[in-house]
Amino acid sequence: MPAGAHPAAFSRASLALIVPLSALAALLGVQMVTVLGTAASTAVPAALAAMALGALPWTLLLPFRSIHRQNLAQSAAAVATIAAGNTLLLPIGLPVALGRPDLVAPLFLGVALALLVDLLLAARLFATPAFPAEAAWPQGRAAAETILAAREGEHRAVSLLLGLAAGAFGAMYRVPMLAFGLAFLAPPWPLLAFALGLLLRGHASDLPTGWLPDLMRAQIPQGLLLGAALAAVAQLVATALRRRAELRPALAQAFAAHLAIAVLLALAGGLASRLGPGMLALFVAYAALAAFVHLLVCGLAAMHTGWLPALALAMIALTLGLLIGFPPAALCLVTGFTAATGPAFAAFGHALATGHILREGTTEAFQQDGQRQQRRSALLAAAIAVAVVWLSHAALFAEGRVPPMDHVYAIAIRAGTAPDVLSRMLPWAIAGAALQFAGGPTSQLGLLFATGLMLLNPAAGWALLAGLACRDFARRRLPAATPQDLRSFAGGAIAGDALYGLYDSTWRLIAGRR
C-alpha cells in the first residue's frame, strides 16, 4: 500500500472488521473476568481472524488483505477485551461485593472516563523517551510477527511457525511461554531482576526456616513495589522536565484529567456530604495521584515484561487509603478508580507497537496517519466495550457473577488494616526506590524486581532464565540465526502461548457455564 494511503478506521471495509471483532472481544473479556478473574489480550487471535478473512478468494474480502487494516482490527479487539473486563467490569463489581450497589453508576462513569484518558495518553506517550517504540512490548511484537509472516516469505514464516509450535506446546504443559519469548526481546539485566523477583516469591517457602520471612505477611513485596513505583514516576517527571515539548504537557494534562475524574467521583458518590472539607480535598488528591501512578507503572511494567501489577498496586492503594482513614464508600471509589487505570493503556501500547513494526520503512506521514487511525479504532472499540458492559452488568451481578478480586477488596475494606503495616512497608519502600534510582529509568530494575516479587509464578522465572540461556546459545553457536530470526521465533512463542491461553480460557468458560 503506498505511503499516505493508510486504511481509514471508519471506512466501510475497516468497520466491517472492527465492529464485530470488538463486540465479540468485549463479550469475551466480560466472561473471562467474571469466571477467571482477569481478561487476556485477544490481539493475536484477532489478527489471525483478519488474516484468514483476507485469504479467502472473494472480491469483497480483498481489502482485508492489507496488513494495516488487520492491525486496526487487532488493535480494536485487544482494547475491547481489556477495557470491558479489567477496566470497566472489574471495578464496578466492587460496590456490589461491598453491598453498596448505589455506587455502581458513579463508579462506572468514572472508570469509563479513565478508559478514555488511558487510550489518549497511550497515543501521546508512545514512541517518546518515556515509552520508546523500540522497547520490548512483547504482545505487540508477537502480533506484528504473526501478521508479517504471511507477507514476507518462507524464511520468516518458518521462524514464526517454530515459535508458535514451541509456544503452544509449552503452554499446554503450563510453561509460561510469554516469559520464554520475552527473553529474546529485551535487555538481559532488567529481565534478570524480574526473574529473581519471580523466583524469590515462588520459592521463599522452600528455603530453610529462617532464611526468609513470609514475604507477603512482612509487607516486603508491597513495600518494594510502592517505593519503586513512586521512584519510577519521579523519573518520568524528571524526564518530562528535561524534555518539556515531548512529555510535560501530556503528563500534566493526564494528571489534571485524573483530578477532574476524582472530583466527579466524590460528587456523584455522595462524598461531599459525608466528608469534611479537609478529608474531601485529601480524597480527591489521593485518588488522582493513586490512579495516575497506577496508570504509568502498569504501562512501564507491561512495556518491559508483558505483565501488569495492576491488582497488586490497587491493593496497595486500598491499604494506604485505610491507613489515611477514608470511610468504606470512599475506599470503594478510590480502589475501583485506581484498578481501572493502566490495563487499557498497556493494551493499546502493545497495539501501537504492532503498528509501528508493520509500518517500518514507510514515510513519517504514513506512520503518523497509521497511529491516528489506530487511535480511532481503539476509541471505537472502547465505546463498544462501554456499551457491552453497561447492558450486561446488571444481569451478571444479579446472577452473582462478580469478579473474584472484588470480593478480596471488599473483605480488606471491611477488615481494615493493622496499624503497623506502614512501619513494615516503609523500609522496603525506601529499598525499592533506591534500587529503581540506581538502575535508572531505562532498566527499571526496582520496578521489575518488585513486580516479579508480587507475582506467584516461579515457572515464569525459570522460563525466563531458560530463554536467556537459549538466546545466548543462539548468538554464540548459531551464526545463521539472525536477530530478525530470533525476534520472529520469540514473537511466535508468545503468540502460541496466547492462542493456547485463549483456547484454554474458552474451554474453561464453557465448562464453567455447564
C-alpha positions in Angstrom: 0.0 0.0 0.0 1.6 3.3 -1.0 2.7 5.9 1.6 -0.1 8.3 2.5 -2.9 5.8 1.9 -3.2 4.1 5.3 -6.6 2.4 5.6 -9.1 4.6 7.4 -10.6 3.2 10.6 -14.1 4.4 9.7 -14.2 3.2 6.2 -16.8 0.5 5.4 -14.2 -2.2 5.0 -12.5 -1.4 8.3 -15.8 -1.1 10.2 -16.8 -4.5 8.8 -13.9 -5.9 10.7 -13.6 -3.7 13.8 -17.2 -3.6 15.0 -18.0 -7.4 15.1 -14.5 -8.3 16.4 -14.7 -5.6 19.1 -18.2 -6.8 20.2 -17.0 -10.4 20.4 -13.8 -9.4 22.2 -15.7 -7.3 24.7 -18.1 -10.1 25.5 -15.2 -12.5 25.9 -13.5 -10.0 28.2 -16.6 -9.8 30.4 -16.8 -13.6 30.5 -13.2 -14.1 31.4 -13.0 -11.5 34.2 -16.1 -13.0 35.9 -15.0 -16.6 35.6 -11.2 -16.5 35.5 -10.6 -13.3 37.4 -8.8 -11.3 34.6 -9.1 -10.8 30.9 -6.3 -11.7 28.5 -5.4 -10.0 25.2 -7.1 -11.1 22.0 -4.7 -9.2 19.7 -3.1 -12.3 18.1 -6.4 -14.3 17.6 -8.0 -11.1 16.1 -5.0 -10.7 13.7 -5.3 -14.3 12.6 -9.1 -13.9 12.1 -8.5 -10.8 9.9 -5.7 -12.7 8.0 -8.0 -15.7 7.4 -10.8 -13.5 6.0 -8.3 -11.7 3.7 -7.0 -15.1 2.5 -10.5 -16.1 1.2 -10.8 -15.8 -2.6 -13.8 -13.4 -2.5 -13.7 -10.0 -4.1 -15.5 -8.4 -1.2 -12.8 -9.6 1.2 -9.8 -8.2 -0.8 -9.5 -5.1 1.5 -8.9 -7.4 4.4 -5.5 -8.4 2.9 -4.0 -5.1 3.9 -1.7 -5.7 6.9 -2.5 -2.2 8.1 -6.3 -2.9 8.1 -5.5 -6.1 10.0 -3.6 -4.0 12.5 -6.6 -1.8 13.0 -8.8 -4.9 13.7 -6.4 -6.4 16.2 -5.9 -3.1 17.9 -9.6 -2.7 18.4 -10.0 -6.3 19.7 -7.2 -6.0 22.1 -8.6 -2.8 23.6 -12.1 -4.1 23.7 -11.2 -7.2 25.7 -9.1 -5.5 28.3 -11.4 -2.5 28.5 -14.6 -4.5 29.0 -13.1 -6.9 31.5 -10.3 -5.2 33.5 -11.1 -1.5 33.1 -14.9 -1.5 33.4 -16.5 -4.6 34.8 -13.9 -5.4 37.5 -14.0 -2.0 39.2 -17.8 -1.7 39.2 -18.1 -5.1 40.7 -16.5 -3.8 43.9 -19.6 -1.8 45.1 -21.7 -4.9 44.6 -19.3 -7.1 46.6 -19.3 -4.4 49.3 -23.0 -4.2 49.5 -23.2 -0.7 48.0 -24.9 -1.1 44.6 -25.8 2.7 44.7 -22.1 3.4 43.9 -22.1 1.3 40.7 -23.4 4.1 38.4 -21.0 6.8 39.7 -18.0 4.5 39.5 -19.0 3.3 36.0 -18.9 6.9 34.9 -15.5 7.5 36.4 -13.9 4.4 35.0 -15.4 5.0 31.6 -13.7 8.4 31.6 -10.5 6.8 32.9 -10.6 4.4 29.9 -10.7 7.4 27.6 -7.7 9.0 29.3 -5.8 5.8 29.1 -6.2 5.5 25.4 -5.5 9.1 24.6 -2.4 9.2 26.9 -1.0 6.0 25.4 -1.3 7.6 21.9 0.5 10.7 23.2 3.3 8.9 25.1 4.1 6.1 22.7 7.4 6.5 20.8 8.7 9.1 23.4 11.6 8.7 25.7 9.2 7.5 28.4 7.7 4.7 26.3 10.0 4.1 23.4 8.7 2.2 20.4 11.9 0.1 20.4 11.2 -1.4 23.9 10.2 -5.0 24.3 6.3 -4.6 24.0 6.1 -8.5 23.8 2.5 -8.9 22.9 2.8 -6.2 20.3 5.9 -7.9 18.8 4.0 -11.2 18.7 1.0 -9.7 16.8 3.3 -8.0 14.3 5.4 -11.1 13.6 2.2 -13.1 13.1 0.9 -10.6 10.5 4.3 -10.2 8.8 5.0 -13.9 8.5 2.2 -14.3 5.9 3.6 -11.5 3.7 7.4 -11.6 3.9 8.1 -15.1 2.7 9.1 -18.6 3.8 12.2 -17.8 5.9 10.3 -15.5 8.4 7.3 -17.8 8.4 9.5 -20.8 9.3 10.9 -18.9 12.3 7.4 -17.9 13.4 5.9 -21.3 13.0 8.7 -22.9 15.1 8.0 -20.3 17.8 4.2 -20.9 17.5 4.7 -24.7 17.9 7.1 -24.2 20.9 4.7 -21.6 22.5 1.6 -23.8 22.2 3.5 -26.9 23.3 4.9 -25.2 26.3 1.6 -23.6 27.3 -0.1 -27.0 27.0 2.2 -28.1 29.9 1.7 -24.8 31.8 5.1 -23.4 30.9 4.7 -19.5 30.7 6.0 -19.1 27.2 5.4 -15.4 27.3 8.4 -15.3 29.7 10.4 -17.5 27.4 9.8 -15.4 24.4 10.3 -12.1 26.3 13.9 -13.2 26.9 14.7 -12.7 23.2 13.2 -9.2 23.0 14.6 -7.2 25.9 18.0 -6.3 27.5 19.1 -9.1 29.9 19.8 -7.3 33.1 16.2 -6.0 33.7 14.9 -9.4 32.8 17.2 -11.0 35.3 15.9 -8.7 38.0 12.3 -9.7 37.1 13.3 -13.4 37.1 14.9 -13.0 40.5 11.7 -11.5 41.9 9.6 -14.3 40.5 11.9 -17.0 41.9 12.2 -15.4 45.3 8.5 -15.1 45.7 7.8 -18.6 44.3 10.4 -20.5 46.3 10.7 -18.5 49.5 8.7 -21.2 51.4 11.1 -23.9 50.1 14.1 -22.3 51.7 15.3 -23.5 55.1 13.3 -22.0 58.0 14.6 -18.5 59.0 16.3 -17.7 55.7 13.4 -15.5 54.5 10.2 -14.3 56.4 6.8 -14.7 55.0 7.2 -12.1 52.3 3.6 -11.0 51.9 2.9 -11.0 55.6 6.0 -8.9 56.2 4.8 -6.5 53.5 8.1 -6.8 51.7 6.8 -7.1 48.1 4.2 -4.4 48.7 6.8 -2.0 50.2 9.3 -2.6 47.4 6.6 -2.1 44.7 5.3 1.1 46.4 8.8 2.6 46.6 9.8 1.5 43.1 6.5 2.8 41.6 6.9 6.2 43.2 10.5 6.4 42.1 9.6 5.3 38.5 7.0 8.1 38.3 9.5 10.6 39.7 11.9 9.6 37.0 9.2 10.1 34.4 8.5 13.6 35.8 12.2 14.4 35.7 12.4 13.3 32.1 9.4 15.4 31.3 11.0 18.5 32.9 14.1 17.9 30.7 12.1 17.3 27.6 9.2 19.7 28.0 7.9 19.7 24.5 7.6 15.9 24.3 6.3 14.8 27.7 5.4 17.6 30.1 2.1 18.7 28.5 0.9 15.1 28.2 1.7 14.2 31.8 0.3 17.5 33.1 -3.0 17.1 31.2 -3.3 13.4 32.2 -2.9 14.3 35.9 -5.4 17.1 35.5 -7.9 14.7 33.9 -7.5 12.2 36.8 -8.0 15.1 39.2 -11.3 16.0 37.4 -12.5 12.4 37.5 -11.7 12.2 41.2 -13.8 15.3 41.8 -16.6 13.8 39.8 -16.4 10.6 41.8 -16.6 12.5 45.0 -19.6 14.5 44.0 -21.5 11.6 42.2 -20.7 9.2 45.0 -22.1 11.5 47.7 -18.8 12.0 49.5 -19.2 15.8 49.5 -22.0 15.5 52.1 -20.2 12.8 54.2 -16.7 14.0 54.4 -15.4 17.3 55.9 -13.7 19.8 53.6 -10.2 18.6 54.6 -10.9 14.9 54.2 -12.7 15.6 50.9 -9.8 17.5 49.5 -7.5 14.7 50.6 -9.7 12.1 48.9 -9.6 14.0 45.6 -5.8 14.5 45.7 -5.1 10.9 46.8 -7.5 9.3 44.3 -6.0 11.3 41.4 -2.4 10.6 42.4 -3.1 6.8 43.0 -4.8 6.4 39.6 -2.1 8.4 37.8 0.8 6.4 39.4 -1.1 3.2 38.7 -1.5 4.0 35.0 2.2 4.9 34.4 3.6 2.0 36.4 1.3 -0.5 34.7 2.4 0.9 31.3 6.1 0.6 32.2 5.8 -2.9 33.5 3.8 -4.1 30.5 6.2 -2.5 28.1 9.2 -4.3 29.6 7.6 -7.6 30.6 4.1 -8.1 29.3 2.8 -8.5 32.9 0.7 -6.0 34.8 1.0 -5.5 38.6 -2.4 -3.8 38.4 -4.4 -5.8 41.1 -1.4 -5.6 43.5 -1.0 -1.9 43.1 -4.7 -1.3 43.6 -4.5 -3.3 46.8 -1.6 -1.1 47.9 -3.7 2.0 47.2 -6.5 0.4 49.2 -4.1 -0.3 52.1 -2.8 3.3 52.2 -6.4 4.6 52.0 -7.3 2.5 55.1 -4.3 4.0 56.9 -5.4 7.5 56.0 -8.8 6.7 57.4 -11.2 7.0 54.5 -14.7 5.5 55.1 -15.8 2.4 53.1 -17.6 4.3 50.4 -14.5 6.4 49.7 -12.3 3.4 49.7 -14.6 1.6 47.3 -14.4 4.5 44.8 -10.7 5.1 45.1 -9.9 1.4 44.7 -12.2 0.9 41.7 -10.8 4.1 40.1 -7.2 3.0 40.6 -7.8 -0.5 39.4 -9.4 0.8 36.2 -6.3 2.8 35.1 -3.4 1.1 33.3 -4.7 -2.1 31.7 -6.1 -0.3 28.6 -3.1 2.0 28.4 -0.9 -1.2 28.2 -3.1 -3.0 25.7 -3.1 0.0 23.4 0.6 0.5 23.8 1.2 -3.1 22.6 -1.2 -2.4 19.6 0.7 0.8 18.8 4.0 -1.2 18.9 2.5 -3.7 16.4 1.5 -0.9 14.1 5.0 0.7 14.4 6.6 -2.5 13.4 4.3 -3.1 10.5 4.9 0.5 9.2 8.7 0.3 9.3 10.2 1.7 6.2 7.3 3.9 5.3 7.2 7.7 5.4 6.8 9.8 8.5 3.4 10.9 7.2 2.3 7.3 6.8 3.4 6.5 10.3 1.5 9.4 11.8 -1.6 8.6 9.8 -1.4 5.0 10.9 -1.2 5.9 14.5 -4.1 8.3 14.1 -6.2 5.6 12.5 -5.2 3.2 15.3 -6.4 5.7 17.9 -9.8 6.0 16.1 -10.2 2.2 16.0 -9.3 1.9 19.7 -11.8 4.7 20.7 -14.5 2.9 18.7 -13.6 -0.4 20.4 -13.8 1.4 23.8 -17.2 2.8 23.0 -18.4 -0.7 22.1 -16.9 -2.1 25.3 -18.7 0.6 27.4 -22.0 -0.4 25.7 -21.5 -4.1 26.3 -20.6 -3.7 30.0 -23.4 -1.3 30.7 -26.0 -3.5 29.0 -24.8 -6.7 30.7 -23.6 -5.8 34.2 -27.0 -5.8 35.9 -27.8 -9.3 34.7 -24.3 -10.6 35.6 -24.4 -9.2 39.1 -28.0 -10.5 39.6 -26.6 -13.9 38.9 -23.8 -13.4 41.4 -21.1 -13.2 38.8 -18.9 -10.6 40.4 -15.1 -10.7 39.5 -13.3 -12.7 42.2 -10.8 -9.9 43.1 -13.7 -7.6 44.1 -14.5 -9.9 47.0 -10.9 -9.7 48.1 -11.0 -5.9 48.0 -14.4 -5.9 49.8 -13.0 -8.2 52.6 -10.0 -5.9 53.0 -12.2 -2.8 53.3 -14.4 -4.5 56.0 -11.4 -5.9 57.9 -9.3 -2.7 58.0 -5.6 -3.0 58.4 -3.1 -3.4 61.2 -1.6 -0.1 62.4 1.9 -1.3 62.0 1.5 -2.0 58.2 3.1 1.3 57.2 6.1 0.9 59.5 6.7 -2.6 57.9 6.3 -1.3 54.4 8.4 1.9 54.8 11.9 0.4 55.0 11.2 -1.8 51.9 9.7 1.2 50.1 13.0 3.0 50.6 14.9 0.0 49.3 12.7 -0.3 46.3 13.1 3.4 45.5 16.9 3.1 45.9 17.0 0.1 43.5 14.9 1.9 41.0 17.0 5.1 41.1 20.2 3.0 41.0 19.1 1.2 37.8 17.9 4.3 36.1 14.8 4.9 34.1 16.0 2.8 31.2 16.5 -0.5 33.0 13.6 -0.1 35.6 15.4 -2.6 37.9 13.5 -1.7 41.0 10.1 -1.8 39.3 10.7 -5.1 37.5 12.2 -6.8 40.6 9.2 -5.7 42.7 6.7 -6.7 40.0 8.3 -10.2 39.9 8.1 -10.4 43.7 4.4 -9.6 43.6 3.6 -12.4 41.1 3.2 -16.0 42.4 4.6 -17.6 39.3 8.0 -19.2 39.7 7.6 -21.1 36.5 7.8 -17.8 34.7 11.1 -17.1 36.3 12.6 -20.4 35.2 11.2 -19.9 31.7 12.8 -16.5 31.5 16.2 -17.9 32.6 15.8 -20.7 30.1 15.0 -18.2 27.4 18.0 -16.0 28.2 20.3 -19.1 28.1 18.8 -20.1 24.7 19.3 -16.6 23.4 22.9 -16.6 24.5 23.5 -20.0 22.9 21.9 -19.0 19.6 24.1 -15.9 19.4 27.3 -17.8 20.2 26.7 -21.1 18.4 24.2 -20.4 15.6 25.6 -17.7 13.4 23.0 -18.4 10.8 20.3 -17.3 13.2 19.9 -13.6 12.6 18.5 -11.1 15.2 15.4 -11.0 13.0 15.0 -14.8 13.1 15.3 -14.7 16.9 12.7 -11.9 17.2 10.3 -13.9 14.8 10.8 -17.0 16.9 10.1 -15.1 20.1 7.0 -13.5 18.6 5.8 -16.9 17.6 6.4 -18.3 21.1 4.4 -15.5 22.6 1.7 -15.8 20.0 1.5 -19.6 20.6 1.2 -19.1 24.3 -1.6 -16.5 23.7 -3.5 -18.8 21.3 -3.4 -21.8 23.6 -4.3 -19.5 26.5 -7.4 -18.3 24.6 -8.4 -21.9 23.8 -7.9 -22.9 27.4 -9.8 -19.9 28.7 -12.7 -20.5 26.3 -12.9 -24.2 27.3 -12.9 -23.3 31.0 -15.7 -20.7 30.3 -17.8 -23.4 28.5 -17.1 -25.9 31.3 -18.0 -23.3 34.0 -21.3 -22.5 32.3 -22.2 -26.1 32.3 
